[in-house]
């Protein structure tokens, strides 16, 4: 942000990181601004972001790199999971269209449930995971393959690349 302030000789700047669900009014936009930006200008920036979904103000460029990794790239992670579920559907005798419908509807519902629940995500998952049941069998495979750790590492790699791109562009 300091580089942009020097370049534009102004502190009336906001960096924003939207994501593609903004195309349908369901986006998430991360915002960061110099501490000198007044409340009125912050309100304008918030209003712009809220026009295409939700927004989250962060304190600095490094946190915006985290937003980029989690939310800017995040839709691709969801699409990647949908792809995997579609492929699994085919192996189980369902059509690609059925797999897509099931995957999209299930993940949409899970996301809505998580957004409306005050409970920790782990508790929501555990409620679906009956001892000795089908979900537990699936989770055991995912855990054996370290899928959660792979996602954490992937998001860390995205944040690292965001830092690199910002440095290459002279943003921070």
C-alpha positions in Angstrom: 0.0 0.0 0.0 2.9 2.3 0.7 4.1 2.0 -2.9 0.7 2.9 -4.2 0.4 5.9 -1.9 3.8 7.2 -3.2 2.9 6.5 -6.8 -0.5 8.2 -6.7 0.6 10.8 -4.0 -2.6 10.0 -2.1 -3.9 8.0 0.8 -7.4 7.8 -0.7 -6.7 4.3 -2.0 -8.2 0.9 -1.5 -6.8 -2.4 -2.7 -9.6 -4.9 -3.3 -9.5 -8.7 -4.0 -12.9 -9.9 -5.3 -13.7 -13.4 -6.4 -15.6 -14.8 -9.3 -18.9 -15.4 -7.5 -19.2 -11.6 -7.7 -20.5 -12.3 -11.2 -23.7 -13.5 -9.6 -23.8 -11.2 -6.6 -22.4 -13.8 -4.2 -18.8 -12.7 -4.2 -16.4 -12.1 -1.3 -14.1 -9.1 -1.6 -11.1 -8.4 0.7 -10.3 -4.8 1.2 -7.2 -2.9 2.6 -6.6 0.8 2.8 -4.1 3.1 4.4 -4.9 3.9 8.0 -5.4 7.6 7.0 -8.4 6.7 4.8 -11.5 8.3 6.4 -14.7 6.5 7.3 -16.6 8.1 4.4 -14.2 6.7 1.9 -14.2 3.3 3.6 -18.0 3.3 3.4 -17.9 4.0 -0.3 -15.5 1.2 -0.9 -17.6 -1.1 1.3 -20.7 -0.2 -0.7 -19.0 -1.0 -4.0 -17.9 -4.4 -2.7 -21.3 -5.1 -1.1 -23.0 -4.6 -4.4 -21.5 -7.9 -5.6 -21.6 -9.9 -2.3 -19.8 -9.5 1.0 -16.7 -7.7 2.0 -14.0 -8.1 4.6 -11.6 -5.3 5.6 -8.1 -6.4 6.6 -5.3 -4.5 8.2 -2.4 -4.8 5.7 -1.2 -6.0 2.4 0.1 -9.3 3.9 -3.5 -10.1 5.1 -4.8 -9.2 1.6 -2.4 -11.9 0.3 -4.1 -14.3 2.7 -7.5 -13.2 1.4 -6.3 -13.7 -2.2 -5.2 -17.3 -1.3 -8.3 -18.2 0.6 -11.0 -16.3 -1.2 -9.7 -15.0 -4.5 -8.5 -18.4 -5.5 -11.1 -20.2 -3.3 -13.8 -20.7 -6.0 -11.3 -22.8 -7.9 -10.9 -25.1 -4.9 -14.6 -25.5 -4.7 -14.8 -26.3 -8.5 -11.9 -28.7 -8.0 -13.9 -30.6 -5.4 -17.0 -30.6 -7.6 -14.9 -32.0 -10.4 -13.7 -34.8 -8.1 -17.3 -35.5 -7.0 -18.4 -35.6 -10.7 -15.7 -38.1 -11.5 -16.7 -40.3 -8.5 -20.3 -40.2 -9.6 -19.3 -41.6 -13.0 -17.4 -44.5 -11.3 -20.5 -45.2 -9.3 -22.9 -45.5 -12.3 -24.4 -42.0 -12.2 -24.3 -39.6 -15.1 -22.0 -36.6 -15.3 -25.1 -34.4 -15.0 -26.4 -36.3 -11.9 -22.9 -36.0 -10.4 -22.8 -32.3 -11.0 -26.3 -31.7 -9.6 -25.5 -33.7 -6.5 -22.1 -32.1 -5.9 -23.2 -28.5 -6.5 -26.4 -28.9 -4.4 -24.6 -30.6 -1.6 -21.7 -28.2 -1.4 -24.1 -25.2 -1.7 -26.2 -26.6 1.1 -23.2 -27.3 3.3 -21.9 -23.8 2.7 -25.2 -22.2 3.6 -25.5 -24.4 6.8 -21.9 -23.4 7.8 -22.7 -19.7 7.2 -25.9 -19.8 9.3 -24.6 -22.0 12.1 -22.6 -20.6 15.1 -21.0 -24.0 15.6 -17.5 -24.7 14.6 -17.1 -26.3 11.2 -15.5 -29.4 12.7 -18.6 -30.0 14.8 -20.8 -29.7 11.7 -18.7 -32.3 9.9 -18.6 -34.6 13.0 -22.4 -34.6 13.1 -22.5 -36.1 9.6 -19.8 -38.6 10.4 -21.4 -41.6 12.1 -19.1 -44.1 13.7 -18.7 -47.0 11.3 -20.7 -45.2 8.7 -20.2 -44.2 5.1 -19.0 -40.7 5.8 -16.4 -42.0 8.3 -15.1 -44.4 5.6 -14.7 -41.5 3.2 -13.1 -39.2 5.8 -10.6 -41.9 6.7 -9.5 -42.1 3.1 -9.1 -38.3 2.9 -7.2 -38.3 6.2 -4.9 -41.2 5.1 -4.1 -39.2 1.9 -3.5 -36.0 4.0 -6.0 -34.1 1.9 -6.6 -31.4 4.6 -2.9 -30.8 4.9 -2.6 -30.6 1.1 -5.3 -27.9 1.1 -3.4 -25.9 3.8 -0.2 -26.2 1.8 -1.9 -25.3 -1.4 -3.4 -22.1 0.2 -0.1 -21.2 1.7 1.5 -21.6 -1.8 -1.2 -19.3 -3.2 -0.5 -16.7 -0.5 3.3 -16.9 -1.3 2.6 -16.4 -5.0 0.3 -13.4 -4.2 3.3 -11.9 -2.3 5.5 -12.5 -5.2 3.1 -11.0 -7.7 2.6 -7.9 -5.5 6.4 -7.5 -5.3 6.8 -7.9 -9.0 4.2 -5.3 -9.6 5.7 -3.0 -7.0 2.5 -2.9 -5.0 4.0 -3.6 -1.6 
